[in-house]
Amino acid sequence: MKGFTARTSQQTREENARMLAFHDALLLPVIRGFGGRKVKSIGDALLVTFRSPTDCVLCGMAMQDRLASWNARRGPQEKIEVRIAISLGEVRVETDDVTGDPVQLALRASAFADAGEVVLTESVYLAMNKSEVPTEPFPVRELRVGETRLHRARMIGPRELPYDGRALQRLGKLRDPKLPLATRAAAFVARRWPVLAALALCFLAAAASWRVRVRRENDPVLRAEQMLVGKAPLAALAELDKLSDGPRARSAQVQVLRGKAEHGLGQLGMAFADFAAALDADATVADPEVVRALVDDLESEAFPLQWRPALVRVLGERVGAPAAEPLRGIVRSQHGRPRREALEALELMGQARDEDRLALATAELSDKVAPCPAVLNAVRVLVVAGTERAQALLSRTAAEKRRCGSREAADALRRLERARAQTAGAAGKPAPAGATTTAASSTPTSSLSLTPVFAPTDAGAKPASAAGPPPSPGPAFTASVTPGSTPARKSTKHTAKRRRKAKAKRVPGSASAANAAKPPAPATQPPQPPPAAR
C-alpha cells in the first residue's frame, strides 16, 4: 500500500484498523473470484497464490480497477492505493506460508512499481495468455545480475477504470465493502448520538410504562382499587384475599381497602375493625372516603351498640379535624344518640364550640321523650358552655320543675353564680348586695318555718268535739311560709319523717282545740299564705 507508514503515524488505532478493514473488504472478494488463495498478510501487504499466471495477472488488473472506482468516491484521507508485483516459479508450500525464489523476486519487483500499476516478471510474461492481457515493456531495471527484463499491464481505460474494467466484469456485480459490525456501530453512534439518546429515553419511558401496566394488571391491591372505583366491592374482597398468606395483607393500605369494600357491602362492624386497625398503624390513611364511612357508621342506627364507644374514640383521637364538619352536622340532627356521640367526638379532638354544645342541649331539652341521662348530659353541656344563652336555658329548665334535670339545673345556676362572685372578688370588685343574675331571679324561693302551739289546759275551755278523746298534751305545729327568703335546704325526707311523728302524737280534735286557743293575729300582720309550700 502506498504511503502506509506515513498514514499510520497520523492515524489513531481505530482509524488504521478501519483502513485495513476496507482494504481487505475491497480486494479479497476479487482474489477469491479469480481462484486465488490468501496465504498471509504482512502489515499492509498480501501474499496470494494462483494456479494460472493469466488469472493472476487478470486479478491484479481487476483489483486496481476496483480500488480506482472506490477512490473516485472518497476523500483524500480515505483513498487506498496499492502496488502489485507478480512472479512465477516453483515454491515450497507450508500451512500458513509460501517460500521460494519467486517470492523474493516479486518483493523486489514491487519496489519498482508505482501506485495503480501491475508489474510482472519475464517468466510470467512468457507463460501467460498474451491475447487476454495487453502489456507493455517496462524500462530496464536490474533485479538480479543478468535478469533485468520486467513488463507491466497496459492502462487503456479512464481514471475510474484504468484497465477498462474487462477483468473486473468477469466477476459480475460486487457489493460495496462494509466494515465489521462493531466498527460500523461505533461510527454510527458517533454520528447520531443525540438522536440515539432521545430514542433511548423514549424506549426507557415506554418500558417503564409497560412495566407499570403489567404490574397494575397483576397486582391484587391495584386491581382491588379499580374494582372499588367500579363499584364492585365483592370482587375487590376476592382480590384482597389473595394476599392473605403474605405480610402485605396486614399493611394499612390493604386494611383500608378491605374496610371500604366491607362498608360497601353493609358489613359495618367488620369495616370499622379494619379501619381502626389501619388507623392504629398509620393515621395518614384516613382519606375523605374513610372519614365519610366512619361518620356514616356513627349516624347509622344499625351500627353495633357495643362498638359505638370505640367508634367515638377513633373519630376523636385518630381521625381528628377532617371529621369535624361532618360531626357538626350530626350534632344538629334529630337522632338523640348519634348527636350526643358526635359532640363527644368533637370534645375529644378539641374541635367542639359553644354553638355545638348549645345546639345539642337545646335539642335534648326540647325533646319531651328524652331519657333522663340525656337531659342530665344536656345540663352538664350547658355548664361547660357557660354563656348567657346557656344560663337562660338552665333557668328555664329549673323553672319547669321537671322530674329530671330541674334540680341539677338549679345547682348549676348556683355554681355559676358562686363562680361569678369569686371571679368578681378576685378582681377587687365585690358583687352588690341583693344583686342576682337574670337567670337566678326567675327562680322562686320560699322558706318553711314550723311554730309549736300548745293546747290550753283550762277546765272551762269547751272542747271542739264532745265525742272526741281528751286532747294530747303534746305540741301542735303550724306552718307559715315567708316568700322571698332563702330556703333552709333541709332534706325533704327528714322533714316528712318529722311531720309523720308529729301527727302520730296528736289525738283527734287536738288541732281544732289548738286553733281555738290560739290568740287572734294583730291587725297589722299580713295574711299568711296557706301551708301548701310543702
C-alpha positions, 0 to 999 in steps of 0.5 A: 500500500502506498504511503502506509507508514506515513498514514499510520503515524497520523492515524489513531488505532481505530482509524488504521484498523478501519483502513485495513478493514476496507482494504481487505473488504475491497480486494479479497472478494476479487482474489477469491473470484479469480481462484486465488488463495490468501496465504498471509498478510504482512502489515499492509501487504498480501501474499496470494497464490494462483494456479494460472499466471493469466488469472493472476495477472487478470486479478491484479488488473481487476483489483486496481480497477476496483480500488480506482472506482472506490477512490473516485468516491472518497476523500483524500484521507480515505483513498487506498492505493496499492502496488502489485508485483507478480512472479512465477516459479516453483515454491515450497508450500507450508500451512500458513506460508509460501517460500521460494525464489519467486517470492523474493523476486516479486518483493523486489519487483514491487519496489519498482512499481508505482501506485495503480500499476501491475508489474510482472516478471519475464517468466510470467510474461512468457507463460501467460495468455498474451491475447487476454492481457495487453502489456507493455515493456517496462524500462530496464531495471536490474533485479538480479545480475543478468535478469533485468527484463520486467513488463507491466499491464497496459492502462487503456481505460479512464481514471475510474477504470484504468484497465477498462474494467474487462477483468473486473466484469468477469466477476459480475456485480460486487457489493460495496465493502462494509466494515465489521459490525462493531466498527460500523456501530461505533461510527454510527453512534458517533454520528447520531448520538443525540438522536440515539439518546432521545430514542433511548429515553423514549424506549426507557419511558415506554418500558417503564410504562409497560412495566407499570401496566403489567404490574397494575394488571397483576397486582391484587391491591391495584386491581382491588382499587379499580374494582372499588372505583367500579363499584364492585366491592365483592370482587375487590374482597376476592382480590384482597384475599389473595394476599392473605398468606403474605405480610402485605395483607396486614399493611394499612393500605390493604386494611383500608381497602378491605374496610371500604369494600366491607362498608360497601357491602353493609358489613359495618362492624367488620369495616370499622375493625379494619379501619381502626386497625389501619388507623392504629398503624398509620393515621395518614390513611384516613382519606375523605372516603374513610372519614365519610364511612366512619361518620356514616357508621356513627349516624347509622342506627344499625351500627353495633351498640357495643362498638359505638364507644370505640367508634367515638374514640377513633373519630376523636383521637385518630381521625381528628379535624377532617371529621369535624364538619361532618360531626357538626352536622350530626350534632344538629340532627334529630337522632338523640344518640348519634348527636350526643356521640358526635359532640363527644367526638368533637370534645375529644379532638378539641374541635367542639364550640359553644354553638355545638354544645348549645345546639345539642342541649337545646335539642335534648331539652326540647325533646319531651321523650328524652331519657333522663341521662340525656337531659342530665348530659344536656345540663352538664353541656350547658355548664361547660358552655357557660354563656348567657344563652346557656344560663337562660336555658338552665333557668328555664329548665329549673323553672319547669320543675321537671322530674329530671334535670330541674334540680341539677339545673338549679345547682348549676345556676348556683355554681355559676353564680358562686363562680361569678362572685369569686371571679368578681372578688378576685378582681377587687370588685365585690358583687352588690348586695341583693344583686342576682343574675337574670337567670337566678331571679326567675327562680322562686324561693320560699322558706318553711318555718314550723311554730309549736302551739300548745293546747290550753289546759283550762277546765272551762275551755269547751272542747271542739268535739264532745265525742272526741278523746281528751286532747294530747298534751303534746305540741301542735305545729303550724306552718307559715311560709315567708316568700322571698327568703332563702330556703333552709335546704333541709332534706325533704325526707327528714322533714316528712319523717318529722311531720309523720311523728308529729301527727302520730302524737296528736289525738283527734280534735287536738288541732281544732282545740289548738286553733281555738286557743290560739290568740287572734293575729294583730291587725297589722300582720299580713295574711299568711299564705296557706301551708301548701309550700310543702 
